[in-house]
Amino acid sequence: MHSHTLKDAPEIGKTYTCILNNVSLYDATIEDAQGCWAKVKVVQPLPGKYEKHYTEGQRFEIKVQMYDFIEKQ
């Protein structure tokens, strides 16, 4: 298992807007993070072209370095 921790990596338990290729896809809570991977739980799909690809409560792993994260308050 790769254990490198990325600078500015999302923190477990916090909720973020997840952005891929400058497109805001969904708001998600980080459930687990190990190295370059994080397990997320979708809180809310965001309106747009990919909205129907995600559902509230959906869980999956993402490669952290591919995404930008904006922390939700």
N, CA and C atoms as an extended XYZ file, in Angstrom:
219
Properties=species:S:1:pos:R:3:atomname:S:1:resname:S:1:resid:I:1 pbc="F F F"
N         0.854       -1.176        0.000 N   MET     1
C         0.000        0.000        0.000 CA  MET     1
C         0.892        1.229        0.000 C   MET     1
N         0.615        2.134       -0.882 N   HIS     2
C         1.338        3.395       -0.963 CA  HIS     2
C         0.883        4.282        0.185 C   HIS     2
N         1.813        4.826        0.943 N   SER     3
C         1.432        5.571        2.143 CA  SER     3
C         1.783        7.048        2.078 C   SER     3
N         2.127        7.537        0.909 N   HIS     4
C         2.465        8.950        0.751 CA  HIS     4
C         1.248        9.818        1.068 C   HIS     4
N         1.430       10.850        1.887 N   THR     5
C         0.338       11.763        2.213 CA  THR     5
C         0.509       13.036        1.402 C   THR     5
N        -0.512       13.395        0.662 N   LEU     6
C        -0.447       14.576       -0.175 CA  LEU     6
C        -0.601       15.851        0.640 C   LEU     6
N         0.112       16.887        0.225 N   LYS     7
C        -0.047       18.194        0.843 CA  LYS     7
C        -1.465       18.678        0.546 C   LYS     7
N        -2.119       19.287        1.519 N   ASP     8
C        -3.487       19.785        1.371 CA  ASP     8
C        -4.494       18.676        1.078 C   ASP     8
N        -4.195       17.459        1.528 N   ALA     9
C        -5.121       16.345        1.334 CA  ALA     9
C        -6.372       16.577        2.180 C   ALA     9
N        -7.523       16.099        1.727 N   PRO    10
C        -8.744       16.249        2.513 CA  PRO    10
C        -8.646       15.451        3.812 C   PRO    10
N        -9.337       15.934        4.839 N   GLU    11
C        -9.275       15.302        6.153 CA  GLU    11
C       -10.487       14.423        6.410 C   GLU    11
N       -10.245       13.289        7.057 N   ILE    12
C       -11.314       12.355        7.407 CA  ILE    12
C       -12.337       13.062        8.279 C   ILE    12
N       -13.609       12.855        7.957 N   GLY    13
C       -14.707       13.414        8.729 CA  GLY    13
C       -15.192       14.762        8.233 C   GLY    13
N       -14.430       15.407        7.373 N   LYS    14
C       -14.845       16.713        6.845 CA  LYS    14
C       -15.577       16.526        5.523 C   LYS    14
N       -16.384       17.533        5.180 N   THR    15
C       -17.157       17.502        3.945 CA  THR    15
C       -16.588       18.529        2.973 C   THR    15
N       -16.482       18.114        1.718 N   TYR    16
C       -15.881       18.942        0.678 CA  TYR    16
C       -16.725       18.911       -0.592 C   TYR    16
N       -16.626       19.981       -1.364 N   THR    17
C       -17.071       19.931       -2.744 CA  THR    17
C       -15.920       19.318       -3.514 C   THR    17
N       -16.199       18.258       -4.264 N   CYS    18
C       -15.168       17.539       -5.008 CA  CYS    18
C       -15.218       17.974       -6.470 C   CYS    18
N       -14.067       18.433       -6.963 N   ILE    19
C       -13.968       19.015       -8.295 CA  ILE    19
C       -12.971       18.198       -9.115 C   ILE    19
N       -13.409       17.766      -10.281 N   LEU    20
C       -12.557       16.993      -11.180 CA  LEU    20
C       -12.497       17.728      -12.515 C   LEU    20
N       -11.303       18.040      -12.977 N   ASN    21
C       -11.131       18.750      -14.254 CA  ASN    21
C       -11.950       20.040      -14.311 C   ASN    21
N       -11.913       20.799      -13.222 N   ASN    22
C       -12.616       22.085      -13.102 CA  ASN    22
C       -14.139       21.973      -13.137 C   ASN    22
N       -14.668       20.773      -12.864 N   VAL    23
C       -16.116       20.557      -12.819 CA  VAL    23
C       -16.486       20.104      -11.406 C   VAL    23
N       -17.367       20.869      -10.740 N   SER    24
C       -17.851       20.485       -9.406 CA  SER    24
C       -18.834       19.335       -9.575 C   SER    24
N       -18.500       18.174       -9.001 N   LEU    25
C       -19.314       16.975       -9.201 CA  LEU    25
C       -20.290       16.709       -8.069 C   LEU    25
N       -19.799       16.790       -6.817 N   TYR    26
C       -20.629       16.439       -5.669 CA  TYR    26
C       -19.994       16.977       -4.401 C   TYR    26
N       -20.826       17.080       -3.366 N   ASP    27
C       -20.331       17.322       -2.016 CA  ASP    27
C       -20.219       15.956       -1.369 C   ASP    27
N       -19.103       15.710       -0.680 N   ALA    28
C       -18.879       14.391       -0.083 CA  ALA    28
C       -18.117       14.516        1.223 C   ALA    28
N       -18.378       13.551        2.099 N   THR    29
C       -17.643       13.435        3.354 CA  THR    29
C       -16.539       12.409        3.155 C   THR    29
N       -15.357       12.734        3.666 N   ILE    30
C       -14.227       11.814        3.578 CA  ILE    30
C       -14.369       10.800        4.717 C   ILE    30
N       -14.544        9.540        4.371 N   GLU    31
C       -14.723        8.497        5.386 CA  GLU    31
C       -13.405        7.832        5.779 C   GLU    31
N       -12.480        7.754        4.840 N   ASP    32
C       -11.195        7.130        5.120 CA  ASP    32
C       -10.200        7.680        4.106 C   ASP    32
N        -8.943        7.688        4.477 N   ALA    33
C        -7.898        8.141        3.558 CA  ALA    33
C        -6.620        7.382        3.875 C   ALA    33
N        -6.019        6.830        2.838 N   GLN    34
C        -4.745        6.117        2.976 CA  GLN    34
C        -3.905        6.460        1.764 C   GLN    34
N        -2.806        7.151        2.021 N   GLY    35
C        -1.929        7.510        0.922 CA  GLY    35
C        -2.648        8.379       -0.089 C   GLY    35
N        -2.623        7.947       -1.336 N   CYS    36
C        -3.199        8.727       -2.432 CA  CYS    36
C        -4.689        8.470       -2.647 C   CYS    36
N        -5.289        7.611       -1.845 N   TRP    37
C        -6.690        7.231       -2.033 CA  TRP    37
C        -7.542        7.685       -0.858 C   TRP    37
N        -8.796        7.985       -1.155 N   ALA    38
C        -9.750        8.333       -0.112 CA  ALA    38
C       -11.090        7.679       -0.420 C   ALA    38
N       -11.773        7.231        0.630 N   LYS    39
C       -13.128        6.712        0.481 CA  LYS    39
C       -14.071        7.863        0.810 C   LYS    39
N       -14.989        8.153       -0.112 N   VAL    40
C       -15.927        9.255        0.078 CA  VAL    40
C       -17.368        8.752        0.128 C   VAL    40
N       -18.208        9.532        0.793 N   LYS    41
C       -19.647        9.280        0.817 CA  LYS    41
C       -20.320       10.536        0.275 C   LYS    41
N       -21.053       10.383       -0.818 N   VAL    42
C       -21.708       11.524       -1.455 CA  VAL    42
C       -22.813       12.053       -0.548 C   VAL    42
N       -22.731       13.339       -0.253 N   VAL    43
C       -23.759       14.019        0.534 CA  VAL    43
C       -24.817       14.571       -0.407 C   VAL    43
N       -24.340       15.113       -1.549 N   GLN    44
C       -25.256       15.732       -2.496 CA  GLN    44
C       -24.600       15.832       -3.866 C   GLN    44
N       -25.222       15.251       -4.895 N   PRO    45
C       -24.732       15.472       -6.253 CA  PRO    45
C       -24.993       16.941       -6.615 C   PRO    45
N       -24.092       17.536       -7.361 N   LEU    46
C       -24.257       18.941       -7.729 CA  LEU    46
C       -24.864       19.067       -9.121 C   LEU    46
N       -25.681       20.098       -9.326 N   PRO    47
C       -26.324       20.284      -10.628 CA  PRO    47
C       -25.292       20.384      -11.751 C   PRO    47
N       -25.626       19.784      -12.877 N   GLY    48
C       -24.747       19.851      -14.031 CA  GLY    48
C       -24.783       18.585      -14.851 C   GLY    48
N       -23.867       18.517      -15.764 N   LYS    49
C       -23.789       17.436      -16.741 CA  LYS    49
C       -23.680       16.047      -16.105 C   LYS    49
N       -23.023       15.948      -14.929 N   TYR    50
C       -22.775       14.642      -14.316 CA  TYR    50
C       -23.655       14.357      -13.103 C   TYR    50
N       -24.629       15.187      -12.876 N   GLU    51
C       -25.499       15.087      -11.694 CA  GLU    51
C       -26.133       13.712      -11.532 C   GLU    51
N       -26.551       13.108      -12.607 N   LYS    52
C       -27.247       11.811      -12.538 CA  LYS    52
C       -26.281       10.630      -12.360 C   LYS    52
N       -24.985       10.893      -12.391 N   HIS    53
C       -23.997        9.831      -12.205 CA  HIS    53
C       -23.782        9.500      -10.733 C   HIS    53
N       -24.278       10.362       -9.839 N   TYR    54
C       -24.046       10.205       -8.400 CA  TYR    54
C       -25.362       10.254       -7.650 C   TYR    54
N       -25.420        9.525       -6.528 N   THR    55
C       -26.616        9.541       -5.688 CA  THR    55
C       -26.207        9.791       -4.240 C   THR    55
N       -27.092       10.410       -3.512 N   GLU    56
C       -26.845       10.661       -2.088 CA  GLU    56
C       -26.600        9.334       -1.375 C   GLU    56
N       -25.553        9.280       -0.565 N   GLY    57
C       -25.224        8.067        0.183 CA  GLY    57
C       -24.284        7.119       -0.543 C   GLY    57
N       -24.035        7.346       -1.819 N   GLN    58
C       -23.131        6.503       -2.594 CA  GLN    58
C       -21.719        6.596       -2.016 C   GLN    58
N       -21.037        5.469       -1.941 N   ARG    59
C       -19.670        5.414       -1.408 CA  ARG    59
C       -18.742        4.809       -2.453 C   ARG    59
N       -17.552        5.391       -2.559 N   PHE    60
C       -16.553        4.862       -3.475 CA  PHE    60
C       -15.203        5.479       -3.151 C   PHE    60
N       -14.148        4.944       -3.772 N   GLU    61
C       -12.800        5.455       -3.567 CA  GLU    61
C       -12.406        6.349       -4.730 C   GLU    61
N       -11.647        7.395       -4.391 N   ILE    62
C       -11.139        8.296       -5.417 CA  ILE    62
C        -9.625        8.450       -5.241 C   ILE    62
N        -8.951        8.770       -6.318 N   LYS    63
C        -7.526        9.083       -6.261 CA  LYS    63
C        -7.408       10.573       -5.969 C   LYS    63
N        -6.970       10.910       -4.772 N   VAL    64
C        -6.993       12.274       -4.246 CA  VAL    64
C        -6.304       13.272       -5.176 C   VAL    64
N        -5.174       12.913       -5.736 N   GLN    65
C        -4.419       13.870       -6.545 CA  GLN    65
C        -5.153       14.308       -7.809 C   GLN    65
N        -6.194       13.597       -8.207 N   MET    66
C        -6.954       13.942       -9.406 CA  MET    66
C        -7.995       15.033       -9.140 C   MET    66
N        -8.276       15.289       -7.869 N   TYR    67
C        -9.369       16.185       -7.487 CA  TYR    67
C        -8.863       17.451       -6.808 C   TYR    67
N        -9.697       18.484       -6.875 N   ASP    68
C        -9.546       19.668       -6.041 CA  ASP    68
C       -10.663       19.591       -5.021 C   ASP    68
N       -10.412       20.079       -3.807 N   PHE    69
C       -11.385       19.995       -2.723 CA  PHE    69
C       -11.602       21.374       -2.121 C   PHE    69
N       -12.867       21.738       -1.959 N   ILE    70
C       -13.225       22.966       -1.261 CA  ILE    70
C       -14.017       22.558       -0.043 C   ILE    70
N       -13.470       22.874        1.126 N   GLU    71
C       -14.117       22.466        2.382 CA  GLU    71
C       -15.446       23.191        2.566 C   GLU    71
N       -16.458       22.434        2.963 N   LYS    72
C       -17.783       22.982        3.249 CA  LYS    72
C       -17.815       23.421        4.707 C   LYS    72
N       -18.438       24.503        4.978 N   GLN    73
C       -18.547       25.017        6.357 CA  GLN    73
C       -19.837       24.577        6.995 C   GLN    73
